[in-house]
Amino acid sequence: VLATVTLLISCKKPSETSKVVVIGMGLGDAYIKQEILAMLDGRMGVIDADMFYWQPLVDLLNNGAQLVLTPHPKEFANLLNMLGQHTDTQGVQKKRFVLAREFSEKFPNAVLVLKGANTLIAHKGKVHINPFGTSILSKGGSGDVLAGIIGALLAQGYEPLDASISANLAIGFASRAYKGNNYSLCPQDLIEELARLQV
């Protein structure tokens, strides 16, 4: 029987040849502004989790950084507040389509993946809807898997919008294929379902 060990990989200085950085999951206060900016310098960034509470993200967006952002509604509400557009999670949920479209028009170099029921993928004023996800994707860690898939596709040369759409479809189909108990799902289960997908 072969056993594999899952490793959590984190670094403060990416390889000089890396083209993509996936950042934010479990970040907390462990990194300082200069370290994060150095990681993103000259690289595509997939932004998730704690990064939506990081004020310098506003400067990156305003300066036209090429980013894929993967917030859930509360994180998106916080980002909008940092941008001076006062709202809360409920406000995002009520106007998620409009807010996603407006955000994508304001920041055309970014792709917004607004997670939730029927995840929205917005870029340059166009909004794509993924109807294939299930409620198990609300479990902690599933967003980390999504961000990782987007990063992997970007590293293979996908365009940001294509990577975002493809990753969302893949994780949606994986969530539908999962046969276990919704409450027992862990990120590794999604990864295993992804490996079994037939495309």
Contacts in CASP RR format, 6 or more apart in sequence:
PFRMAT RR
TARGET T0000
AUTHOR 0000-0000-0000
METHOD contacts of the structure
MODEL  1
VLATVTLLISCKKPSETSKVVVIGMGLGDAYIKQEILAMLDGRMGVIDAD
MFYWQPLVDLLNNGAQLVLTPHPKEFANLLNMLGQHTDTQGVQKKRFVLA
REFSEKFPNAVLVLKGANTLIAHKGKVHINPFGTSILSKGGSGDVLAGII
GALLAQGYEPLDASISANLAIGFASRAYKGNNYSLCPQDLIEELARLQV
6 188 0 8 1.000
12 31 0 8 1.000
12 35 0 8 1.000
12 39 0 8 1.000
13 38 0 8 1.000
13 39 0 8 1.000
14 21 0 8 1.000
14 39 0 8 1.000
14 43 0 8 1.000
18 43 0 8 1.000
18 155 0 8 1.000
19 43 0 8 1.000
19 44 0 8 1.000
19 154 0 8 1.000
19 155 0 8 1.000
20 43 0 8 1.000
20 44 0 8 1.000
20 45 0 8 1.000
20 46 0 8 1.000
20 151 0 8 1.000
20 154 0 8 1.000
20 155 0 8 1.000
21 39 0 8 1.000
21 40 0 8 1.000
21 43 0 8 1.000
21 44 0 8 1.000
21 45 0 8 1.000
21 46 0 8 1.000
22 45 0 8 1.000
22 46 0 8 1.000
22 48 0 8 1.000
22 147 0 8 1.000
22 148 0 8 1.000
22 150 0 8 1.000
22 151 0 8 1.000
23 36 0 8 1.000
23 39 0 8 1.000
23 40 0 8 1.000
23 45 0 8 1.000
23 46 0 8 1.000
23 47 0 8 1.000
23 48 0 8 1.000
23 51 0 8 1.000
24 47 0 8 1.000
24 48 0 8 1.000
24 49 0 8 1.000
24 50 0 8 1.000
24 51 0 8 1.000
25 48 0 8 1.000
25 49 0 8 1.000
25 50 0 8 1.000
25 141 0 8 1.000
25 144 0 8 1.000
25 147 0 8 1.000
26 49 0 8 1.000
26 50 0 8 1.000
27 49 0 8 1.000
27 50 0 8 1.000
27 51 0 8 1.000
28 50 0 8 1.000
33 56 0 8 1.000
36 51 0 8 1.000
36 54 0 8 1.000
36 56 0 8 1.000
37 56 0 8 1.000
40 60 0 8 1.000
40 65 0 8 1.000
44 66 0 8 1.000
44 67 0 8 1.000
44 68 0 8 1.000
44 151 0 8 1.000
44 154 0 8 1.000
44 160 0 8 1.000
45 65 0 8 1.000
45 66 0 8 1.000
45 67 0 8 1.000
45 68 0 8 1.000
45 154 0 8 1.000
46 67 0 8 1.000
46 68 0 8 1.000
46 70 0 8 1.000
46 147 0 8 1.000
46 148 0 8 1.000
46 150 0 8 1.000
46 151 0 8 1.000
46 154 0 8 1.000
47 57 0 8 1.000
47 67 0 8 1.000
47 68 0 8 1.000
47 69 0 8 1.000
47 70 0 8 1.000
48 69 0 8 1.000
48 70 0 8 1.000
48 71 0 8 1.000
48 143 0 8 1.000
48 144 0 8 1.000
48 147 0 8 1.000
49 75 0 8 1.000
49 144 0 8 1.000
51 57 0 8 1.000
52 69 0 8 1.000
52 71 0 8 1.000
52 75 0 8 1.000
52 76 0 8 1.000
52 78 0 8 1.000
52 79 0 8 1.000
53 75 0 8 1.000
53 78 0 8 1.000
55 82 0 8 1.000
57 79 0 8 1.000
57 82 0 8 1.000
58 82 0 8 1.000
58 83 0 8 1.000
60 67 0 8 1.000
61 67 0 8 1.000
61 83 0 8 1.000
61 107 0 8 1.000
61 110 0 8 1.000
64 107 0 8 1.000
64 109 0 8 1.000
64 110 0 8 1.000
65 109 0 8 1.000
65 110 0 8 1.000
66 109 0 8 1.000
66 110 0 8 1.000
66 160 0 8 1.000
67 109 0 8 1.000
67 110 0 8 1.000
67 111 0 8 1.000
68 110 0 8 1.000
68 111 0 8 1.000
68 113 0 8 1.000
68 150 0 8 1.000
68 151 0 8 1.000
68 154 0 8 1.000
68 160 0 8 1.000
68 163 0 8 1.000
68 164 0 8 1.000
69 79 0 8 1.000
69 110 0 8 1.000
69 111 0 8 1.000
69 112 0 8 1.000
69 113 0 8 1.000
70 113 0 8 1.000
70 115 0 8 1.000
70 143 0 8 1.000
70 146 0 8 1.000
70 147 0 8 1.000
70 150 0 8 1.000
71 79 0 8 1.000
71 112 0 8 1.000
71 113 0 8 1.000
71 114 0 8 1.000
71 115 0 8 1.000
72 114 0 8 1.000
72 115 0 8 1.000
72 116 0 8 1.000
73 89 0 8 1.000
73 92 0 8 1.000
73 93 0 8 1.000
73 96 0 8 1.000
73 114 0 8 1.000
73 115 0 8 1.000
73 116 0 8 1.000
74 89 0 8 1.000
74 92 0 8 1.000
76 92 0 8 1.000
76 99 0 8 1.000
76 112 0 8 1.000
76 114 0 8 1.000
77 87 0 8 1.000
77 88 0 8 1.000
77 89 0 8 1.000
77 91 0 8 1.000
77 92 0 8 1.000
80 86 0 8 1.000
80 87 0 8 1.000
80 92 0 8 1.000
80 99 0 8 1.000
80 103 0 8 1.000
81 87 0 8 1.000
87 99 0 8 1.000
92 99 0 8 1.000
92 114 0 8 1.000
96 114 0 8 1.000
96 120 0 8 1.000
97 120 0 8 1.000
97 127 0 8 1.000
99 114 0 8 1.000
100 112 0 8 1.000
100 114 0 8 1.000
100 120 0 8 1.000
100 122 0 8 1.000
100 127 0 8 1.000
101 122 0 8 1.000
101 125 0 8 1.000
101 126 0 8 1.000
101 127 0 8 1.000
103 110 0 8 1.000
103 112 0 8 1.000
103 122 0 8 1.000
104 110 0 8 1.000
104 111 0 8 1.000
104 112 0 8 1.000
104 122 0 8 1.000
104 123 0 8 1.000
104 124 0 8 1.000
104 125 0 8 1.000
104 126 0 8 1.000
104 127 0 8 1.000
105 124 0 8 1.000
105 125 0 8 1.000
108 123 0 8 1.000
108 124 0 8 1.000
110 123 0 8 1.000
111 121 0 8 1.000
111 122 0 8 1.000
111 123 0 8 1.000
111 160 0 8 1.000
111 161 0 8 1.000
111 164 0 8 1.000
112 120 0 8 1.000
112 121 0 8 1.000
112 122 0 8 1.000
112 123 0 8 1.000
113 119 0 8 1.000
113 120 0 8 1.000
113 121 0 8 1.000
113 146 0 8 1.000
113 150 0 8 1.000
113 164 0 8 1.000
113 168 0 8 1.000
114 120 0 8 1.000
114 121 0 8 1.000
114 122 0 8 1.000
115 137 0 8 1.000
115 143 0 8 1.000
115 146 0 8 1.000
116 137 0 8 1.000
116 138 0 8 1.000
117 135 0 8 1.000
118 129 0 8 1.000
118 130 0 8 1.000
118 131 0 8 1.000
118 133 0 8 1.000
119 129 0 8 1.000
119 130 0 8 1.000
119 133 0 8 1.000
119 168 0 8 1.000
120 127 0 8 1.000
120 128 0 8 1.000
120 129 0 8 1.000
120 130 0 8 1.000
121 127 0 8 1.000
121 128 0 8 1.000
121 129 0 8 1.000
121 130 0 8 1.000
121 161 0 8 1.000
121 164 0 8 1.000
121 165 0 8 1.000
121 168 0 8 1.000
122 128 0 8 1.000
123 160 0 8 1.000
123 161 0 8 1.000
123 164 0 8 1.000
128 165 0 8 1.000
130 165 0 8 1.000
130 168 0 8 1.000
130 169 0 8 1.000
130 172 0 8 1.000
132 169 0 8 1.000
132 172 0 8 1.000
132 173 0 8 1.000
132 175 0 8 1.000
132 176 0 8 1.000
133 171 0 8 1.000
133 172 0 8 1.000
133 175 0 8 1.000
133 176 0 8 1.000
134 172 0 8 1.000
134 175 0 8 1.000
134 176 0 8 1.000
134 178 0 8 1.000
135 182 0 8 1.000
136 142 0 8 1.000
136 175 0 8 1.000
136 178 0 8 1.000
136 182 0 8 1.000
136 185 0 8 1.000
137 143 0 8 1.000
137 171 0 8 1.000
137 172 0 8 1.000
137 175 0 8 1.000
139 182 0 8 1.000
139 185 0 8 1.000
139 186 0 8 1.000
140 187 0 8 1.000
141 186 0 8 1.000
141 187 0 8 1.000
142 171 0 8 1.000
142 175 0 8 1.000
142 185 0 8 1.000
142 187 0 8 1.000
142 190 0 8 1.000
144 187 0 8 1.000
145 171 0 8 1.000
145 187 0 8 1.000
145 190 0 8 1.000
145 191 0 8 1.000
145 194 0 8 1.000
146 167 0 8 1.000
146 168 0 8 1.000
146 171 0 8 1.000
148 167 0 8 1.000
149 167 0 8 1.000
149 170 0 8 1.000
149 171 0 8 1.000
149 194 0 8 1.000
150 163 0 8 1.000
150 164 0 8 1.000
150 167 0 8 1.000
151 163 0 8 1.000
151 167 0 8 1.000
153 162 0 8 1.000
153 163 0 8 1.000
153 166 0 8 1.000
153 167 0 8 1.000
154 160 0 8 1.000
154 163 0 8 1.000
158 166 0 8 1.000
170 194 0 8 1.000
170 197 0 8 1.000
171 190 0 8 1.000
171 194 0 8 1.000
173 197 0 8 1.000
174 190 0 8 1.000
174 193 0 8 1.000
174 194 0 8 1.000
174 197 0 8 1.000
175 190 0 8 1.000
175 193 0 8 1.000
177 193 0 8 1.000
177 196 0 8 1.000
177 197 0 8 1.000
178 185 0 8 1.000
178 189 0 8 1.000
178 190 0 8 1.000
178 193 0 8 1.000
180 189 0 8 1.000
END
